[in-house]
């Protein structure tokens, strides 16, 4: 979740208290964009690509016609990926299972090859 606009009720649902909490804790200044991830996240767990690479892969499987960057500087501070995407085709249970089971096979980050394979 990146910039939140609770006035856009077609795309966002949330509590307005998030603004008060961020302001009270000195994490956000009213009048600036409310970037939920930059404000509340502590960054990626364990290492730089822990979450972002999974998001990259899920997006690339759900819409292979688009190109998403596999490399980025800091997922918390940069916005390398959109909040959401429109899938290339209808999302079936089988496709959801394939995305969840994916381990980057067939990409340069394939976990079945090289040192990553164990």
PyMOL commands that place a pseudoatom at each C-alpha (Angstrom):
pseudoatom trace, name=CA, resn=UNK, resi=1, chain=A, elem=C, hetatm=0, pos=[0.000, 0.000, 0.000]
pseudoatom trace, name=CA, resn=UNK, resi=2, chain=A, elem=C, hetatm=0, pos=[1.494, 3.298, -1.008]
pseudoatom trace, name=CA, resn=UNK, resi=3, chain=A, elem=C, hetatm=0, pos=[-0.308, 6.684, -1.122]
pseudoatom trace, name=CA, resn=UNK, resi=4, chain=A, elem=C, hetatm=0, pos=[-3.660, 6.421, 0.655]
pseudoatom trace, name=CA, resn=UNK, resi=5, chain=A, elem=C, hetatm=0, pos=[-6.584, 8.671, -0.234]
pseudoatom trace, name=CA, resn=UNK, resi=6, chain=A, elem=C, hetatm=0, pos=[-9.604, 7.843, 1.915]
pseudoatom trace, name=CA, resn=UNK, resi=7, chain=A, elem=C, hetatm=0, pos=[-11.685, 10.354, -0.059]
pseudoatom trace, name=CA, resn=UNK, resi=8, chain=A, elem=C, hetatm=0, pos=[-11.342, 7.909, -2.987]
pseudoatom trace, name=CA, resn=UNK, resi=9, chain=A, elem=C, hetatm=0, pos=[-13.843, 5.392, -1.615]
pseudoatom trace, name=CA, resn=UNK, resi=10, chain=A, elem=C, hetatm=0, pos=[-13.812, 3.340, -4.832]
pseudoatom trace, name=CA, resn=UNK, resi=11, chain=A, elem=C, hetatm=0, pos=[-10.214, 2.293, -4.186]
pseudoatom trace, name=CA, resn=UNK, resi=12, chain=A, elem=C, hetatm=0, pos=[-9.607, 2.701, -0.447]
pseudoatom trace, name=CA, resn=UNK, resi=13, chain=A, elem=C, hetatm=0, pos=[-11.221, 1.680, 2.806]
pseudoatom trace, name=CA, resn=UNK, resi=14, chain=A, elem=C, hetatm=0, pos=[-9.589, 2.589, 6.086]
pseudoatom trace, name=CA, resn=UNK, resi=15, chain=A, elem=C, hetatm=0, pos=[-9.845, 4.385, 9.362]
pseudoatom trace, name=CA, resn=UNK, resi=16, chain=A, elem=C, hetatm=0, pos=[-9.127, 8.097, 9.410]
pseudoatom trace, name=CA, resn=UNK, resi=17, chain=A, elem=C, hetatm=0, pos=[-7.357, 7.497, 12.732]
pseudoatom trace, name=CA, resn=UNK, resi=18, chain=A, elem=C, hetatm=0, pos=[-4.304, 6.346, 10.753]
pseudoatom trace, name=CA, resn=UNK, resi=19, chain=A, elem=C, hetatm=0, pos=[-3.639, 10.003, 9.929]
pseudoatom trace, name=CA, resn=UNK, resi=20, chain=A, elem=C, hetatm=0, pos=[-3.865, 11.036, 13.595]
pseudoatom trace, name=CA, resn=UNK, resi=21, chain=A, elem=C, hetatm=0, pos=[-1.603, 8.207, 14.721]
pseudoatom trace, name=CA, resn=UNK, resi=22, chain=A, elem=C, hetatm=0, pos=[1.047, 9.007, 12.109]
pseudoatom trace, name=CA, resn=UNK, resi=23, chain=A, elem=C, hetatm=0, pos=[0.905, 12.719, 12.937]
pseudoatom trace, name=CA, resn=UNK, resi=24, chain=A, elem=C, hetatm=0, pos=[1.075, 12.156, 16.730]
pseudoatom trace, name=CA, resn=UNK, resi=25, chain=A, elem=C, hetatm=0, pos=[4.111, 9.908, 16.366]
pseudoatom trace, name=CA, resn=UNK, resi=26, chain=A, elem=C, hetatm=0, pos=[5.903, 12.381, 14.113]
pseudoatom trace, name=CA, resn=UNK, resi=27, chain=A, elem=C, hetatm=0, pos=[5.806, 10.032, 11.131]
pseudoatom trace, name=CA, resn=UNK, resi=28, chain=A, elem=C, hetatm=0, pos=[3.783, 12.261, 8.794]
pseudoatom trace, name=CA, resn=UNK, resi=29, chain=A, elem=C, hetatm=0, pos=[3.159, 15.939, 8.181]
pseudoatom trace, name=CA, resn=UNK, resi=30, chain=A, elem=C, hetatm=0, pos=[-0.355, 16.922, 7.079]
pseudoatom trace, name=CA, resn=UNK, resi=31, chain=A, elem=C, hetatm=0, pos=[-0.370, 18.356, 3.570]
pseudoatom trace, name=CA, resn=UNK, resi=32, chain=A, elem=C, hetatm=0, pos=[2.169, 15.800, 2.307]
pseudoatom trace, name=CA, resn=UNK, resi=33, chain=A, elem=C, hetatm=0, pos=[1.208, 12.542, 0.580]
pseudoatom trace, name=CA, resn=UNK, resi=34, chain=A, elem=C, hetatm=0, pos=[0.216, 9.811, 3.039]
pseudoatom trace, name=CA, resn=UNK, resi=35, chain=A, elem=C, hetatm=0, pos=[2.511, 6.984, 1.877]
pseudoatom trace, name=CA, resn=UNK, resi=36, chain=A, elem=C, hetatm=0, pos=[1.360, 4.142, 4.120]
pseudoatom trace, name=CA, resn=UNK, resi=37, chain=A, elem=C, hetatm=0, pos=[4.405, 1.937, 3.468]
pseudoatom trace, name=CA, resn=UNK, resi=38, chain=A, elem=C, hetatm=0, pos=[6.974, 4.680, 3.988]
pseudoatom trace, name=CA, resn=UNK, resi=39, chain=A, elem=C, hetatm=0, pos=[5.208, 5.830, 7.161]
pseudoatom trace, name=CA, resn=UNK, resi=40, chain=A, elem=C, hetatm=0, pos=[4.479, 2.543, 8.931]
pseudoatom trace, name=CA, resn=UNK, resi=41, chain=A, elem=C, hetatm=0, pos=[6.866, -0.045, 7.460]
pseudoatom trace, name=CA, resn=UNK, resi=42, chain=A, elem=C, hetatm=0, pos=[10.281, -0.847, 8.873]
pseudoatom trace, name=CA, resn=UNK, resi=43, chain=A, elem=C, hetatm=0, pos=[11.426, -2.128, 5.490]
pseudoatom trace, name=CA, resn=UNK, resi=44, chain=A, elem=C, hetatm=0, pos=[11.880, -5.638, 4.191]
pseudoatom trace, name=CA, resn=UNK, resi=45, chain=A, elem=C, hetatm=0, pos=[12.357, -8.469, 6.628]
pseudoatom trace, name=CA, resn=UNK, resi=46, chain=A, elem=C, hetatm=0, pos=[15.782, -10.152, 6.645]
pseudoatom trace, name=CA, resn=UNK, resi=47, chain=A, elem=C, hetatm=0, pos=[17.167, -8.775, 3.368]
pseudoatom trace, name=CA, resn=UNK, resi=48, chain=A, elem=C, hetatm=0, pos=[16.539, -6.274, 0.601]
pseudoatom trace, name=CA, resn=UNK, resi=49, chain=A, elem=C, hetatm=0, pos=[14.513, -8.503, -1.738]
pseudoatom trace, name=CA, resn=UNK, resi=50, chain=A, elem=C, hetatm=0, pos=[12.596, -10.569, 0.819]
pseudoatom trace, name=CA, resn=UNK, resi=51, chain=A, elem=C, hetatm=0, pos=[9.162, -9.191, -0.052]
pseudoatom trace, name=CA, resn=UNK, resi=52, chain=A, elem=C, hetatm=0, pos=[9.680, -7.156, -3.208]
pseudoatom trace, name=CA, resn=UNK, resi=53, chain=A, elem=C, hetatm=0, pos=[10.984, -10.023, -5.294]
pseudoatom trace, name=CA, resn=UNK, resi=54, chain=A, elem=C, hetatm=0, pos=[7.897, -12.066, -4.358]
pseudoatom trace, name=CA, resn=UNK, resi=55, chain=A, elem=C, hetatm=0, pos=[5.662, -9.161, -5.360]
pseudoatom trace, name=CA, resn=UNK, resi=56, chain=A, elem=C, hetatm=0, pos=[7.602, -8.784, -8.631]
pseudoatom trace, name=CA, resn=UNK, resi=57, chain=A, elem=C, hetatm=0, pos=[7.086, -12.463, -9.398]
pseudoatom trace, name=CA, resn=UNK, resi=58, chain=A, elem=C, hetatm=0, pos=[3.392, -12.480, -8.520]
pseudoatom trace, name=CA, resn=UNK, resi=59, chain=A, elem=C, hetatm=0, pos=[2.769, -9.437, -10.713]
pseudoatom trace, name=CA, resn=UNK, resi=60, chain=A, elem=C, hetatm=0, pos=[4.777, -10.943, -13.585]
pseudoatom trace, name=CA, resn=UNK, resi=61, chain=A, elem=C, hetatm=0, pos=[2.750, -14.165, -13.384]
pseudoatom trace, name=CA, resn=UNK, resi=62, chain=A, elem=C, hetatm=0, pos=[-0.595, -12.380, -13.140]
pseudoatom trace, name=CA, resn=UNK, resi=63, chain=A, elem=C, hetatm=0, pos=[0.148, -10.036, -16.039]
pseudoatom trace, name=CA, resn=UNK, resi=64, chain=A, elem=C, hetatm=0, pos=[3.031, -11.275, -18.189]
pseudoatom trace, name=CA, resn=UNK, resi=65, chain=A, elem=C, hetatm=0, pos=[2.335, -8.550, -20.774]
pseudoatom trace, name=CA, resn=UNK, resi=66, chain=A, elem=C, hetatm=0, pos=[3.721, -5.908, -18.403]
pseudoatom trace, name=CA, resn=UNK, resi=67, chain=A, elem=C, hetatm=0, pos=[7.318, -5.509, -17.315]
pseudoatom trace, name=CA, resn=UNK, resi=68, chain=A, elem=C, hetatm=0, pos=[7.995, -4.849, -13.651]
pseudoatom trace, name=CA, resn=UNK, resi=69, chain=A, elem=C, hetatm=0, pos=[11.472, -4.054, -12.332]
pseudoatom trace, name=CA, resn=UNK, resi=70, chain=A, elem=C, hetatm=0, pos=[13.163, -6.957, -10.551]
pseudoatom trace, name=CA, resn=UNK, resi=71, chain=A, elem=C, hetatm=0, pos=[15.729, -4.616, -9.015]
pseudoatom trace, name=CA, resn=UNK, resi=72, chain=A, elem=C, hetatm=0, pos=[15.105, -1.597, -6.795]
pseudoatom trace, name=CA, resn=UNK, resi=73, chain=A, elem=C, hetatm=0, pos=[16.899, 0.468, -4.179]
pseudoatom trace, name=CA, resn=UNK, resi=74, chain=A, elem=C, hetatm=0, pos=[14.634, 0.424, -1.134]
pseudoatom trace, name=CA, resn=UNK, resi=75, chain=A, elem=C, hetatm=0, pos=[11.096, -0.948, -1.293]
pseudoatom trace, name=CA, resn=UNK, resi=76, chain=A, elem=C, hetatm=0, pos=[10.067, 1.205, 1.653]
pseudoatom trace, name=CA, resn=UNK, resi=77, chain=A, elem=C, hetatm=0, pos=[11.252, 4.512, 0.182]
pseudoatom trace, name=CA, resn=UNK, resi=78, chain=A, elem=C, hetatm=0, pos=[10.856, 3.862, -3.535]
pseudoatom trace, name=CA, resn=UNK, resi=79, chain=A, elem=C, hetatm=0, pos=[7.665, 2.783, -5.282]
pseudoatom trace, name=CA, resn=UNK, resi=80, chain=A, elem=C, hetatm=0, pos=[8.862, 0.254, -7.851]
pseudoatom trace, name=CA, resn=UNK, resi=81, chain=A, elem=C, hetatm=0, pos=[5.458, -1.463, -8.085]
pseudoatom trace, name=CA, resn=UNK, resi=82, chain=A, elem=C, hetatm=0, pos=[1.896, -0.224, -8.379]
pseudoatom trace, name=CA, resn=UNK, resi=83, chain=A, elem=C, hetatm=0, pos=[-0.547, -0.764, -5.520]
pseudoatom trace, name=CA, resn=UNK, resi=84, chain=A, elem=C, hetatm=0, pos=[-2.404, -3.312, -7.637]
pseudoatom trace, name=CA, resn=UNK, resi=85, chain=A, elem=C, hetatm=0, pos=[-2.633, -4.548, -11.208]
pseudoatom trace, name=CA, resn=UNK, resi=86, chain=A, elem=C, hetatm=0, pos=[-5.339, -5.847, -13.520]
pseudoatom trace, name=CA, resn=UNK, resi=87, chain=A, elem=C, hetatm=0, pos=[-4.586, -9.515, -14.236]
pseudoatom trace, name=CA, resn=UNK, resi=88, chain=A, elem=C, hetatm=0, pos=[-4.017, -10.559, -17.839]
pseudoatom trace, name=CA, resn=UNK, resi=89, chain=A, elem=C, hetatm=0, pos=[-6.760, -13.184, -17.563]
pseudoatom trace, name=CA, resn=UNK, resi=90, chain=A, elem=C, hetatm=0, pos=[-9.392, -14.314, -15.091]
pseudoatom trace, name=CA, resn=UNK, resi=91, chain=A, elem=C, hetatm=0, pos=[-7.739, -15.409, -11.845]
pseudoatom trace, name=CA, resn=UNK, resi=92, chain=A, elem=C, hetatm=0, pos=[-8.646, -18.994, -11.073]
pseudoatom trace, name=CA, resn=UNK, resi=93, chain=A, elem=C, hetatm=0, pos=[-7.923, -20.967, -7.940]
pseudoatom trace, name=CA, resn=UNK, resi=94, chain=A, elem=C, hetatm=0, pos=[-5.328, -22.902, -9.930]
pseudoatom trace, name=CA, resn=UNK, resi=95, chain=A, elem=C, hetatm=0, pos=[-3.532, -19.661, -10.862]
pseudoatom trace, name=CA, resn=UNK, resi=96, chain=A, elem=C, hetatm=0, pos=[-3.585, -18.424, -7.256]
pseudoatom trace, name=CA, resn=UNK, resi=97, chain=A, elem=C, hetatm=0, pos=[-2.073, -21.741, -6.156]
pseudoatom trace, name=CA, resn=UNK, resi=98, chain=A, elem=C, hetatm=0, pos=[0.613, -21.467, -8.843]
pseudoatom trace, name=CA, resn=UNK, resi=99, chain=A, elem=C, hetatm=0, pos=[1.526, -17.936, -7.738]
pseudoatom trace, name=CA, resn=UNK, resi=100, chain=A, elem=C, hetatm=0, pos=[1.692, -18.969, -4.088]
pseudoatom trace, name=CA, resn=UNK, resi=101, chain=A, elem=C, hetatm=0, pos=[3.823, -22.040, -4.865]
pseudoatom trace, name=CA, resn=UNK, resi=102, chain=A, elem=C, hetatm=0, pos=[6.203, -20.236, -7.184]
pseudoatom trace, name=CA, resn=UNK, resi=103, chain=A, elem=C, hetatm=0, pos=[9.892, -20.187, -6.326]
pseudoatom trace, name=CA, resn=UNK, resi=104, chain=A, elem=C, hetatm=0, pos=[11.064, -18.007, -9.208]
pseudoatom trace, name=CA, resn=UNK, resi=105, chain=A, elem=C, hetatm=0, pos=[11.543, -20.970, -11.545]
pseudoatom trace, name=CA, resn=UNK, resi=106, chain=A, elem=C, hetatm=0, pos=[12.550, -20.023, -15.049]
pseudoatom trace, name=CA, resn=UNK, resi=107, chain=A, elem=C, hetatm=0, pos=[13.855, -16.598, -13.998]
pseudoatom trace, name=CA, resn=UNK, resi=108, chain=A, elem=C, hetatm=0, pos=[17.389, -15.441, -13.299]
pseudoatom trace, name=CA, resn=UNK, resi=109, chain=A, elem=C, hetatm=0, pos=[16.486, -15.825, -9.620]
pseudoatom trace, name=CA, resn=UNK, resi=110, chain=A, elem=C, hetatm=0, pos=[15.459, -19.494, -9.923]
pseudoatom trace, name=CA, resn=UNK, resi=111, chain=A, elem=C, hetatm=0, pos=[15.864, -21.129, -6.498]
pseudoatom trace, name=CA, resn=UNK, resi=112, chain=A, elem=C, hetatm=0, pos=[16.409, -24.586, -8.034]
pseudoatom trace, name=CA, resn=UNK, resi=113, chain=A, elem=C, hetatm=0, pos=[19.756, -23.652, -9.578]
pseudoatom trace, name=CA, resn=UNK, resi=114, chain=A, elem=C, hetatm=0, pos=[23.140, -22.629, -8.300]
pseudoatom trace, name=CA, resn=UNK, resi=115, chain=A, elem=C, hetatm=0, pos=[23.895, -21.801, -4.665]
pseudoatom trace, name=CA, resn=UNK, resi=116, chain=A, elem=C, hetatm=0, pos=[20.210, -21.033, -3.962]
pseudoatom trace, name=CA, resn=UNK, resi=117, chain=A, elem=C, hetatm=0, pos=[19.345, -24.674, -4.650]
pseudoatom trace, name=CA, resn=UNK, resi=118, chain=A, elem=C, hetatm=0, pos=[21.326, -25.791, -1.620]
for i in range(1, 118): cmd.bond("trace and resi %d" % i, "trace and resi %d" % (i + 1))
show_as sticks, trace
zoom trace
